Amino acid sequence: MLSFSFDDGSNELKATIGEFSCEVLTELTALQEGKVVENRVEADKTQCIHAAHVAQAPSGCAHHHSDKATDLLSDEHRVIERVLAVLEKLTTRPVERSLDCWKKALDFFSHFADQCHHFKEEQVLFPAMEERGIPRDGGPIGMMLMEHEEGRGLVRLMLAAIALMETKSEVAKEILIDKAKAYVRLLKEHIQKEDEILFKIADDVIPADEQKALLRSFEEHEAKEIGEGVHEKYLKLVEELEERHC
């Protein structure tokens, strides 16, 4: 069972993320210059689709049949996990033969995980939890926010590596695979923490009527920020990646 530990741990968490950010900057610079830093320490360090309690149900908040915002977010996790499985397979195959799959998977993570899913958490759910007394700093919300940033850094590195693959850079290939493996590990653990801990806390402190209001806020965000037809586009993309056995 996963657990959070926050006793005087916020500074340590921030330091860890700071070190990671420095690593991202260093490796991105190395990529851009076509150089490799030997003996580099290996880092151990998903627009919207909504599966309404089934993996391939119609997408979009309007099709979600639960009255709980946390259920919708958990459903999104199931879709993200499908593309994480694709990414994990890609790390075991020759990169040059699957660049199109890499690009589509990263497009999915950039738009689904960040622009839609994480936005709903960061701009809607987390503030609602804070209003109910769950602290941001030094607590589970703060940890989730830092992991969101860590994931964004990994995606940026993978996109930079993909851009340099046209130069036949072995460094780019190495970093792409390395960061993809780190991203899969991060997201799997992050999703488990949210599903098993954070969302349960949210359900305990946010009453049913407010959960419904959060769902309406999700819909408003999607209508404004995502646009018509995008859900269907990314649902088809997930199915395409799976059908192609990427």
C-alpha positions as semicolon CSV with decimal commas, in nm:
position;residue;x (nm);y (nm);z (nm)
1;M;0,000;0,000;0,000
2;L;0,137;0,337;-0,092
3;S;0,169;0,605;0,172
4;F;0,275;0,968;0,194
5;S;0,533;1,096;0,442
6;F;0,546;1,470;0,492
7;D;0,698;1,532;0,834
8;D;0,953;1,801;0,760
9;G;0,986;1,645;0,419
10;S;0,877;1,929;0,194
11;N;1,224;2,077;0,168
12;E;1,368;1,740;0,076
13;L;1,104;1,696;-0,193
14;K;1,174;2,041;-0,333
15;A;1,547;1,972;-0,335
16;T;1,488;1,647;-0,522
17;I;1,282;1,824;-0,788
18;G;1,540;2,100;-0,807
19;E;1,812;1,844;-0,873
20;F;1,593;1,683;-1,137
21;S;1,534;2,019;-1,309
22;C;1,908;2,078;-1,324
23;E;1,951;1,734;-1,480
24;V;1,687;1,812;-1,741
25;L;1,861;2,135;-1,834
26;T;2,203;1,970;-1,850
27;E;2,087;1,682;-2,069
28;L;1,883;1,906;-2,298
29;T;2,190;2,122;-2,351
30;A;2,396;1,813;-2,426
31;L;2,137;1,702;-2,677
32;Q;2,131;2,036;-2,853
33;E;2,510;2,041;-2,878
34;G;2,529;1,676;-2,986
35;K;2,749;1,589;-2,690
36;V;2,726;1,318;-2,429
37;V;2,827;1,341;-2,065
38;E;2,990;1,009;-1,980
39;N;2,897;0,818;-1,668
40;R;2,575;1,018;-1,647
41;V;2,366;0,912;-1,345
42;E;2,056;0,733;-1,468
43;A;1,738;0,919;-1,372
44;D;1,494;0,723;-1,166
45;K;1,346;0,966;-1,172
46;T;-0,188;1,151;-2,028
47;Q;-0,634;1,693;-2,512
48;C;-0,902;1,482;-2,312
49;I;-1,053;1,139;-2,340
50;H;-1,297;1,014;-2,081
51;A;-1,372;0,645;-2,048
52;A;-1,697;0,636;-1,853
53;H;-1,604;0,338;-1,634
54;V;-1,506;0,130;-1,940
55;A;-1,187;0,167;-2,134
56;Q;-1,340;0,257;-2,469
57;A;-1,662;0,431;-2,371
58;P;-1,764;0,757;-2,540
59;S;-1,533;1,042;-2,443
60;G;-1,608;1,381;-2,294
61;C;-1,747;1,498;-1,961
62;A;-2,099;1,499;-2,102
63;H;-2,076;1,119;-2,137
64;H;-1,954;1,060;-1,782
65;H;-2,224;0,889;-1,576
66;S;-2,087;0,929;-1,223
67;D;-2,162;1,231;-1,005
68;K;-1,809;1,234;-0,865
69;A;-1,528;1,437;-1,018
70;T;-1,274;1,195;-0,873
71;D;-1,436;0,904;-1,061
72;L;-1,393;1,091;-1,388
73;L;-1,026;1,156;-1,312
74;S;-0,974;0,789;-1,226
75;D;-1,136;0,692;-1,556
76;E;-0,887;0,917;-1,734
77;H;-0,609;0,732;-1,553
78;R;-0,722;0,408;-1,719
79;V;-0,682;0,568;-2,061
80;I;-0,340;0,707;-1,970
81;E;-0,231;0,360;-1,856
82;R;-0,313;0,220;-2,201
83;V;-0,067;0,459;-2,364
84;L;0,190;0,401;-2,090
85;A;0,178;0,033;-2,190
86;V;0,246;0,139;-2,550
87;L;0,539;0,358;-2,442
88;E;0,684;0,076;-2,235
89;K;0,680;-0,153;-2,540
90;L;0,845;0,115;-2,753
91;T;1,146;0,124;-2,520
92;T;1,220;-0,239;-2,608
93;R;1,218;-0,191;-2,988
94;P;1,447;-0,019;-3,240
95;V;1,363;0,352;-3,216
96;E;1,429;0,422;-3,585
97;R;1,153;0,182;-3,690
98;S;0,889;0,330;-3,459
99;L;0,943;0,707;-3,462
100;D;0,586;0,772;-3,574
101;C;0,452;0,578;-3,274
102;W;0,687;0,767;-3,042
103;K;0,563;1,101;-3,177
104;K;0,198;1,007;-3,141
105;A;0,244;0,874;-2,788
106;L;0,423;1,194;-2,681
107;D;0,153;1,403;-2,847
108;F;-0,102;1,215;-2,637
109;F;0,089;1,267;-2,313
110;S;0,151;1,635;-2,384
111;H;-0,212;1,713;-2,454
112;F;-0,407;1,456;-2,254
113;A;-0,201;1,430;-1,939
114;D;-0,092;1,792;-1,921
115;Q;-0,331;2,025;-2,098
116;C;-0,643;1,844;-1,989
117;H;-0,605;1,594;-1,706
118;H;-0,348;1,775;-1,495
119;F;-0,521;2,108;-1,558
120;K;-0,843;1,975;-1,406
121;E;-0,653;1,856;-1,102
122;E;-0,441;2,167;-1,058
123;Q;-0,704;2,431;-1,137
124;V;-1,024;2,265;-1,011
125;L;-0,982;1,965;-0,777
126;F;-0,678;2,070;-0,576
127;P;-0,810;2,421;-0,495
128;A;-1,139;2,263;-0,382
129;M;-0,944;2,033;-0,150
130;E;-0,746;2,326;-0,013
131;E;-1,070;2,510;0,064
132;R;-1,170;2,206;0,270
133;G;-0,851;2,218;0,477
134;I;-0,610;1,991;0,286
135;P;-0,277;2,180;0,272
136;R;-0,082;2,231;-0,047
137;D;0,267;2,276;0,098
138;G;0,413;1,975;0,273
139;G;0,111;1,758;0,193
140;P;-0,018;1,523;-0,077
141;I;-0,126;1,807;-0,307
142;G;0,223;1,955;-0,305
143;M;0,375;1,618;-0,385
144;M;0,137;1,564;-0,678
145;L;0,218;1,909;-0,815
146;M;0,591;1,838;-0,801
147;E;0,541;1,506;-0,977
148;H;0,341;1,685;-1,248
149;E;0,640;1,912;-1,305
150;E;0,878;1,617;-1,308
151;G;0,665;1,450;-1,575
152;R;0,660;1,766;-1,786
153;G;1,038;1,780;-1,773
154;L;1,066;1,421;-1,890
155;V;0,826;1,482;-2,178
156;R;1,025;1,790;-2,286
157;L;1,343;1,585;-2,290
158;M;1,181;1,309;-2,495
159;L;1,047;1,562;-2,745
160;A;1,393;1,719;-2,775
161;A;1,547;1,376;-2,830
162;I;1,290;1,293;-3,100
163;A;1,373;1,619;-3,277
164;L;1,740;1,519;-3,290
165;M;1,680;1,163;-3,406
166;E;1,693;1,289;-3,766
167;T;2,064;1,355;-3,713
168;K;2,115;0,984;-3,629
169;S;2,227;1,089;-3,283
170;E;2,301;0,791;-3,059
171;V;2,293;1,029;-2,761
172;A;1,937;1,129;-2,848
173;K;1,829;0,766;-2,875
174;E;1,985;0,683;-2,540
175;I;1,820;0,975;-2,362
176;L;1,484;0,907;-2,529
177;I;1,470;0,550;-2,401
178;D;1,610;0,643;-2,060
179;K;1,356;0,919;-2,001
180;A;1,067;0,712;-2,138
181;K;1,139;0,441;-1,882
182;A;1,157;0,704;-1,608
183;Y;0,828;0,858;-1,726
184;V;0,650;0,521;-1,720
185;R;0,774;0,455;-1,366
186;L;0,676;0,803;-1,250
187;L;0,325;0,799;-1,400
188;K;0,241;0,448;-1,278
189;E;0,332;0,537;-0,921
190;H;0,171;0,881;-0,949
191;I;-0,159;0,734;-1,072
192;Q;-0,159;0,478;-0,791
193;K;-0,106;0,749;-0,528
194;E;-0,393;0,955;-0,665
195;D;-0,635;0,663;-0,707
196;E;-0,562;0,498;-0,372
197;I;-0,491;0,799;-0,150
198;L;-0,549;1,148;-0,285
199;F;-0,890;1,090;-0,445
200;K;-1,012;0,911;-0,132
201;I;-0,912;1,215;0,072
202;A;-1,100;1,435;-0,174
203;D;-1,411;1,216;-0,148
204;D;-1,398;1,244;0,231
205;V;-1,381;1,624;0,240
206;I;-1,576;1,735;-0,070
207;P;-1,955;1,686;-0,041
208;A;-2,166;1,536;-0,320
209;D;-2,313;1,867;-0,440
210;E;-1,969;2,019;-0,474
211;Q;-1,842;1,714;-0,661
212;K;-2,117;1,779;-0,918
213;A;-2,008;2,142;-0,939
214;L;-1,651;2,028;-1,005
215;L;-1,776;1,817;-1,295
216;R;-1,946;2,124;-1,442
217;S;-1,617;2,313;-1,408
218;F;-1,442;2,032;-1,595
219;E;-1,694;2,064;-1,879
220;E;-1,649;2,441;-1,894
221;H;-1,273;2,403;-1,915
222;E;-1,296;2,149;-2,195
223;A;-1,539;2,359;-2,396
224;K;-1,311;2,660;-2,365
225;E;-0,963;2,511;-2,380
226;I;-0,992;2,185;-2,575
227;G;-1,251;2,239;-2,846
228;E;-1,493;2,027;-3,044
229;G;-1,379;1,695;-3,185
230;V;-1,053;1,675;-2,991
231;H;-1,176;1,405;-2,752
232;E;-1,264;1,180;-3,043
233;K;-0,928;1,249;-3,205
234;Y;-0,732;1,131;-2,903
235;L;-0,955;0,833;-2,834
236;K;-0,890;0,719;-3,191
237;L;-0,520;0,781;-3,137
238;V;-0,514;0,547;-2,836
239;E;-0,691;0,278;-3,036
240;E;-0,455;0,332;-3,331
241;L;-0,147;0,290;-3,115
242;E;-0,283;-0,032;-2,969
243;E;-0,397;-0,173;-3,303
244;R;-0,059;-0,102;-3,462
245;H;0,109;-0,291;-3,181
246;C;0,348;-0,001;-3,140
